[in-house]
């Protein structure tokens, strides 16, 4: 199974977690994801996701001057985004626990 199939369901939460830490623009966000080990992430995946998160009210985007080239759109998390992220974290922990229990049982039979 490709990582991208697994990642599709959790990428919103990962992106919101990064934006919750600091105001960030798209390219920098892609670099942070890659530094975290998500080497297959590309801008073509992230930019539509940022648009969706902004449309849903989870993040706000603001154009700002860049010292290096064109203006950049920086993103910050909203109160709605914080609430979504909190729920995501809870669901993620529950899912990880369930999968871990199943994998431990499977290890006994391998």
N, C-alpha and C positions, 0 to 999 in steps of 0.2 A: 504494500500500500504506500502510496506517495504521501509525503509529509503535507503537501498542499491540501489533500483531501481532509486530513485531520485538522489542519490549521484553519480551514474555512470557518468552522464553527466557533473558534476562539479568538480570531484575529481582532474583532471589535474590542474585546476586553483587553487584549494586549496593547492595542493602540491607545485606548483610554487610560490604561495604567501609566503609559509613558507621558501622555499629555497631562495627566494629573500631577506629575512630578514637576513639570516646567512648561512654559510657553515654548512652542516648537513649530517649525515649518516643515513642509512635506519631505524635502530631500533629507533634512537632518533626521527626521523620523525614520525614514528608510534605513539610514546609516545606523541608527540606534538598534533597530530590529536586527540588522545584519550582525552588529557587534554582539548581540545577545544570542547569536547562533542561527538565526533564521536567514540563511544564505540565499534561499530561493526567492525571497521577497523582492519585488520590483515596484517602481513607481506606478506602473500600469495597474497594479493591484491596490496600492495604497491611496492614490488620488481619488478614485471613485468611492472608496470606503470613507475617506474624509468628507466627501460631499454628502454621503448618506448620513454620517454621524451629525454633520452640521444641519442637514434638513430635519433630522429627528430631534434637534434641540439639545444634543448631548455635548456639543462643542460649539464655540464661537470662533469665527475666523476674522482677522483684521489685517489689512494690507499695511505694511510698514516699509520704510526705506531700508535698503540694504547697503552696507558699506562696500559691498563687492557686487556690483551689477544691478540688475533690475529689482524692483520692489518684491517683497516676499509676503505671502499670506501666513501669518502666525496663528496658531490655534491654542485655545485655552479650554479647559473643561468647565461645563456649567453645573449648576446644582442638580439638574436632571441627569447629567452625565455622571456625576458623583454617585447618585442613587443607583443608576444602572450598573456602574462599576462595582458597587457594594454587593448588589444582587448577583452579579456575575461571579465575584470572588466566592460567595457562599455556594453557588451552584457548582463552580469548578472544584471546590474542596470536596463536596459530596460526590461528584463524579470520579475524582481521583481515588477517593476511598473505596468506591464500588469496584473500580477497575483493579486497584491494587489487591483487594480481597479475591477477586476472580483469578488474577494472575498467580497469587500465592497458592491457590488451590490447584491451578494447572501445573505449577512447578512440582507439586508432589507426584504427579502422574507422568512426568517426562523422564 
